[in-house]
């Protein structure tokens, strides 16, 4: 009798081991499909070509001297999702207005918010915490972003990808911003951007400091006509999908949909990488504002992004299969245990 019980245990143990081993075998297959650049990444941007095909969007542009309208759309299974980014320059600074719509002919969902880069503050960091606090630190001068040259627009081919490039600059060339938009994933200067976002290279050049021991803070305002929720997040969608490292963001949510304003946590200052400290989002009846803080330098380059979250079709098949296999394994294990117990009782 004990030999029979031992044999049953051996069979059950072997079967369980086979299931566990099979699930481990499955995982590298999915990972290899996702990361094998030699076979599935012809444009060398780190993203599988089949994922790029599923997410490729149509991009159209309208341009005037002080405004650019960028429309990006994708239709899947009869459902169209579209976001529009309006880029404006004027007395309120550099403005980004994002609108998102999802329409299946019966239901339309909207998300709308604005990001405004309005001024540069030179300040003396009295409490040495690396961030601008108007109630503690000494404000030396304010440089308003209110006079710009006409927006310049070009279409470039980068690693076989069509990239729409917009150049913005103040009349004195102290502040600049270069915007990148693409209908598919693209590697721009070592940073992978998705077709659901706009990459912005911010530059502050030869700022006229009036004191010797000061630093700079770039003021950013967030606005929306809707009652959206703002949430600070230290891990972005790009980080979760291994397209970026060391990013933070403000997530802007309305209902089931979210947008974001994100930034890399470091900046290039006079050719050296420095940490960027950010004030917590200050929400008041007058305005929602934050400051990106930079150590002193003559040439400051920083990389924020603006976009819509959770629109990309990435890894859904692999994840669903993994869930199915896990569920099947769990049911098989449960069934075998019950059968074994029932026979053992007899």
C-alpha positions as CSV (number, residue, x, y, z in Angstrom):
1,X,0.0,0.0,0.0
2,X,2.8,2.4,0.9
3,X,4.5,1.6,-2.5
4,X,1.3,2.7,-4.3
5,X,1.1,5.9,-2.3
6,X,4.8,6.5,-3.0
7,X,4.2,5.9,-6.7
8,X,1.3,8.3,-6.8
9,X,3.3,11.0,-5.1
10,X,6.1,10.5,-7.6
11,X,3.6,10.8,-10.5
12,X,2.0,13.9,-9.0
13,X,5.3,15.5,-8.2
14,X,6.7,14.8,-11.7
15,X,3.6,16.3,-13.3
16,X,3.8,19.4,-11.1
17,X,7.4,19.8,-11.9
18,X,6.6,19.5,-15.6
19,X,4.0,22.3,-15.4
20,X,6.4,24.6,-13.5
21,X,9.2,23.9,-15.9
22,X,7.0,24.5,-18.9
23,X,5.9,27.9,-17.6
24,X,9.5,28.9,-17.2
25,X,10.2,27.7,-20.7
26,X,7.4,30.0,-22.0
27,X,8.7,33.2,-20.5
28,X,12.0,33.4,-22.4
29,X,10.2,32.8,-25.6
30,X,8.1,36.0,-25.0
31,X,11.1,38.0,-23.8
32,X,13.1,36.9,-26.9
33,X,10.4,38.0,-29.2
34,X,10.2,41.3,-27.4
35,X,14.0,42.0,-27.4
36,X,15.4,40.3,-30.4
37,X,16.5,43.3,-32.4
38,X,18.3,41.3,-35.0
39,X,15.2,39.5,-36.2
40,X,12.3,41.9,-35.4
41,X,13.7,45.4,-35.1
42,X,14.9,46.5,-38.5
43,X,15.1,50.2,-37.7
44,X,17.1,49.6,-34.5
45,X,15.0,51.6,-32.2
46,X,14.6,48.9,-29.6
47,X,10.9,48.2,-30.4
48,X,9.7,45.1,-32.1
49,X,8.5,45.8,-35.6
50,X,5.1,44.0,-35.1
51,X,4.5,46.3,-32.1
52,X,5.3,49.3,-34.2
53,X,2.9,48.1,-36.9
54,X,0.1,47.7,-34.4
55,X,0.7,51.3,-33.0
56,X,1.5,53.2,-36.2
57,X,-0.5,56.4,-36.3
58,X,-1.4,59.0,-38.9
59,X,0.1,62.4,-38.2
60,X,-1.0,65.7,-39.9
61,X,0.3,69.2,-39.2
62,X,-1.0,72.7,-39.7
63,X,1.4,75.6,-39.1
64,X,1.4,79.4,-38.6
65,X,4.0,81.7,-37.2
66,X,2.9,81.3,-33.6
67,X,0.9,78.1,-33.6
68,X,1.3,74.5,-34.8
69,X,-1.6,72.0,-34.8
70,X,-0.5,68.3,-34.6
71,X,-3.1,65.6,-35.1
72,X,-2.4,61.9,-34.5
73,X,-4.9,59.2,-35.0
74,X,-5.3,55.4,-35.1
75,X,-8.3,53.3,-36.0
76,X,-8.5,49.8,-34.6
77,X,-11.5,47.4,-35.0
78,X,-13.7,50.3,-36.0
79,X,-12.8,52.4,-33.0
80,X,-10.8,55.6,-33.7
81,X,-8.7,57.3,-31.1
82,X,-7.2,60.7,-31.8
83,X,-5.2,63.2,-29.9
84,X,-4.4,66.8,-31.0
85,X,-1.6,68.9,-29.6
86,X,-1.7,72.6,-30.2
87,X,1.7,74.4,-29.7
88,X,1.4,78.1,-29.2
89,X,3.9,80.9,-28.5
90,X,2.9,84.3,-27.1
91,X,2.7,86.5,-24.1
92,X,1.7,83.5,-21.9
93,X,4.9,81.6,-22.9
94,X,5.2,78.3,-24.7
95,X,1.9,76.5,-24.5
96,X,0.9,72.9,-25.2
97,X,-2.8,72.1,-25.4
98,X,-3.6,68.4,-25.6
99,X,-7.0,67.0,-26.5
100,X,-7.9,63.3,-26.7
101,X,-11.0,61.7,-28.2
102,X,-12.0,58.1,-28.6
103,X,-15.0,57.5,-30.8
104,X,-16.8,54.3,-31.7
105,X,-19.7,56.1,-33.4
106,X,-21.8,55.8,-30.2
107,X,-19.5,56.9,-27.4
108,X,-17.0,59.8,-27.4
109,X,-14.6,60.3,-24.5
110,X,-12.5,63.4,-24.1
111,X,-9.5,64.4,-22.1
112,X,-8.1,67.9,-22.3
113,X,-5.3,69.7,-20.4
114,X,-2.7,72.4,-21.0
115,X,1.0,72.7,-20.1
116,X,2.5,76.2,-20.1
117,X,6.1,77.1,-19.7
118,X,5.9,80.7,-18.7
119,X,9.1,82.1,-17.1
120,X,12.6,81.6,-15.8
121,X,13.3,82.7,-12.2
122,X,16.9,83.4,-11.0
123,X,17.0,82.9,-7.3
124,X,19.3,82.5,-4.3
125,X,18.7,79.2,-2.6
126,X,18.6,80.4,1.0
127,X,17.8,77.0,2.6
128,X,20.1,75.1,0.2
129,X,17.4,72.5,-0.7
130,X,17.9,72.9,-4.4
131,X,14.3,74.0,-5.2
132,X,12.7,77.4,-5.5
133,X,10.4,78.3,-2.6
134,X,9.1,81.9,-3.0
135,X,8.4,82.2,0.7
136,X,12.0,81.3,1.7
137,X,14.3,81.8,-1.2
138,X,15.4,85.2,-2.5
139,X,14.0,86.0,-6.0
140,X,16.7,87.9,-8.0
141,X,15.0,88.4,-11.3
142,X,12.2,87.0,-13.5
143,X,12.7,86.3,-17.2
144,X,9.3,86.2,-19.0
145,X,8.9,84.0,-22.0
146,X,6.7,86.3,-24.1
147,X,8.6,87.2,-27.3
148,X,9.3,84.4,-29.8
149,X,10.5,84.1,-33.3
150,X,8.1,82.3,-35.8
151,X,7.9,78.5,-35.3
152,X,10.1,76.5,-37.6
153,X,8.9,73.2,-39.0
154,X,10.8,70.4,-40.8
155,X,10.3,66.8,-41.6
156,X,13.3,64.6,-41.0
157,X,14.1,60.9,-41.6
158,X,15.7,59.4,-38.5
159,X,16.5,55.6,-38.7
160,X,14.0,55.2,-41.5
161,X,11.3,56.9,-39.4
162,X,9.5,60.1,-40.4
163,X,9.9,62.6,-37.6
164,X,8.1,66.0,-37.4
165,X,10.4,68.6,-35.9
166,X,9.3,72.0,-34.5
167,X,11.8,74.6,-33.4
168,X,10.8,77.4,-31.0
169,X,13.1,80.2,-29.8
170,X,12.8,83.5,-28.0
171,X,13.9,86.6,-30.0
172,X,17.0,86.9,-27.9
173,X,17.8,83.1,-28.2
174,X,18.0,82.7,-24.4
175,X,15.2,80.0,-24.4
176,X,14.6,77.4,-27.0
177,X,12.5,74.3,-27.4
178,X,12.7,71.6,-30.1
179,X,9.6,69.3,-30.4
180,X,9.7,65.8,-31.9
181,X,6.5,64.0,-33.1
182,X,6.3,60.7,-35.0
183,X,3.7,58.2,-36.1
184,X,5.7,55.3,-34.8
185,X,8.4,54.6,-32.2
186,X,11.6,56.5,-32.9
187,X,15.0,56.8,-31.2
188,X,15.8,60.6,-31.0
189,X,19.2,61.3,-29.6
190,X,19.2,58.1,-27.5
191,X,15.7,58.7,-26.2
192,X,12.9,56.4,-27.5
193,X,9.6,58.3,-28.1
194,X,6.3,56.7,-28.6
195,X,3.7,57.7,-31.2
196,X,1.4,58.8,-28.4
197,X,3.7,61.6,-27.1
198,X,5.6,64.7,-27.9
199,X,9.3,64.9,-26.9
200,X,10.5,68.4,-26.0
201,X,14.2,69.4,-25.8
202,X,14.3,72.5,-23.6
203,X,17.3,74.8,-23.8
204,X,18.4,77.8,-21.7
205,X,21.4,79.5,-23.3
206,X,23.7,82.2,-21.9
207,X,21.3,83.4,-19.3
208,X,22.2,86.9,-18.0
209,X,22.8,86.1,-14.3
210,X,22.8,89.2,-12.1
211,X,24.4,87.5,-9.1
212,X,27.2,85.0,-8.7
213,X,25.6,82.4,-6.3
214,X,22.2,81.9,-7.9
215,X,20.4,79.1,-9.8
216,X,17.4,78.9,-12.1
217,X,13.9,77.6,-11.9
218,X,11.6,77.1,-14.9
219,X,8.0,77.7,-14.1
220,X,5.4,75.3,-15.5
221,X,1.6,75.7,-15.2
222,X,-1.0,72.9,-15.6
223,X,-4.5,73.8,-16.6
224,X,-7.7,72.1,-17.7
225,X,-11.3,73.1,-18.4
226,X,-12.4,69.8,-17.0
227,X,-12.2,68.6,-13.4
228,X,-9.2,66.4,-13.9
229,X,-7.1,64.7,-11.2
230,X,-3.4,65.6,-10.9
231,X,-1.1,63.0,-9.4
232,X,2.7,63.0,-9.1
233,X,4.3,59.7,-10.1
234,X,8.0,58.7,-9.9
235,X,7.5,55.9,-12.4
236,X,6.3,56.6,-15.9
237,X,4.7,54.4,-18.5
238,X,7.9,54.5,-20.5
239,X,9.9,53.2,-17.5
240,X,7.4,50.4,-17.0
241,X,7.8,49.4,-20.6
242,X,11.7,49.7,-20.4
243,X,11.8,52.6,-22.9
244,X,13.2,55.0,-20.4
245,X,15.0,55.3,-17.0
246,X,15.0,57.9,-14.3
247,X,11.8,59.8,-15.2
248,X,9.0,61.4,-13.2
249,X,5.7,62.8,-14.2
250,X,2.5,64.5,-13.4
251,X,-0.4,62.3,-14.4
252,X,-3.6,64.1,-15.5
253,X,-6.7,61.8,-15.3
254,X,-10.3,62.2,-16.4
255,X,-12.4,59.1,-16.0
256,X,-10.7,56.2,-17.6
257,X,-8.1,58.1,-19.5
258,X,-4.9,59.8,-18.5
259,X,-2.4,62.2,-20.0
260,X,1.0,63.2,-18.6
261,X,3.7,65.8,-18.4
262,X,7.0,64.0,-17.7
263,X,10.6,64.8,-17.4
264,X,14.0,63.1,-17.2
265,X,15.4,63.5,-13.7
266,X,18.7,64.8,-15.0
267,X,19.8,67.7,-17.3
268,X,22.9,68.4,-19.3
269,X,24.5,71.5,-18.0
270,X,27.7,72.8,-19.6
271,X,28.3,69.2,-20.9
272,X,27.9,67.6,-17.5
273,X,24.9,65.6,-16.2
274,X,23.2,67.1,-13.1
275,X,20.2,66.2,-11.1
276,X,17.0,68.1,-11.7
277,X,14.9,68.9,-8.6
278,X,11.3,69.6,-9.0
279,X,9.0,71.5,-6.6
280,X,5.8,69.6,-5.6
281,X,2.8,70.6,-7.7
282,X,1.3,73.6,-6.0
283,X,-2.5,73.6,-6.5
284,X,-4.3,76.8,-5.7
285,X,-7.5,78.5,-6.8
286,X,-5.4,80.8,-9.0
287,X,-3.1,78.3,-10.7
288,X,-1.5,74.9,-10.6
289,X,2.3,75.4,-10.8
290,X,5.6,73.7,-10.4
291,X,9.2,74.6,-11.0
292,X,12.0,72.6,-12.7
293,X,15.2,73.6,-10.9
294,X,18.6,73.7,-12.6
295,X,22.1,74.3,-11.1
296,X,23.8,77.3,-12.5
297,X,25.2,77.0,-16.1
298,X,25.6,78.7,-19.4
299,X,24.1,75.9,-21.5
300,X,21.2,73.9,-19.9
301,X,19.4,71.1,-21.9
302,X,16.5,69.2,-20.4
303,X,14.0,66.6,-21.9
304,X,10.4,66.7,-20.9
305,X,7.5,64.9,-22.7
306,X,3.8,65.4,-23.1
307,X,1.3,62.7,-24.2
308,X,-1.5,60.3,-23.6
309,X,-1.1,57.2,-21.4
310,X,-2.2,53.6,-21.9
311,X,-3.0,53.8,-25.6
312,X,-0.2,51.5,-26.8
313,X,-0.8,47.9,-27.8
314,X,2.2,46.3,-26.2
315,X,2.7,42.7,-25.1
316,X,-1.0,41.9,-24.8
317,X,-0.8,38.6,-26.6
318,X,2.1,37.4,-24.5
319,X,0.6,38.5,-21.2
320,X,-2.8,36.9,-22.0
321,X,-1.1,33.6,-22.9
322,X,0.8,33.8,-19.7
323,X,-2.3,34.3,-17.7
324,X,-4.0,31.4,-19.5
325,X,-1.1,29.0,-18.9
326,X,-0.9,30.1,-15.2
327,X,-4.7,29.5,-14.8
328,X,-4.5,26.1,-16.5
329,X,-1.6,25.1,-14.4
330,X,-3.4,26.1,-11.2
331,X,-6.6,24.2,-12.2
332,X,-4.5,21.1,-13.1
333,X,-2.7,21.1,-9.8
334,X,-5.9,21.6,-7.9
335,X,-7.6,18.7,-9.7
336,X,-4.7,16.3,-9.2
337,X,-4.5,17.1,-5.5
338,X,-8.2,16.4,-5.1
339,X,-8.0,13.1,-7.0
340,X,-5.0,12.1,-5.0
341,X,-6.7,12.9,-1.7
342,X,-9.9,11.0,-2.7
343,X,-8.0,7.9,-3.7
344,X,-5.8,8.1,-0.6
345,X,-8.9,8.2,1.6
346,X,-10.2,5.0,0.0
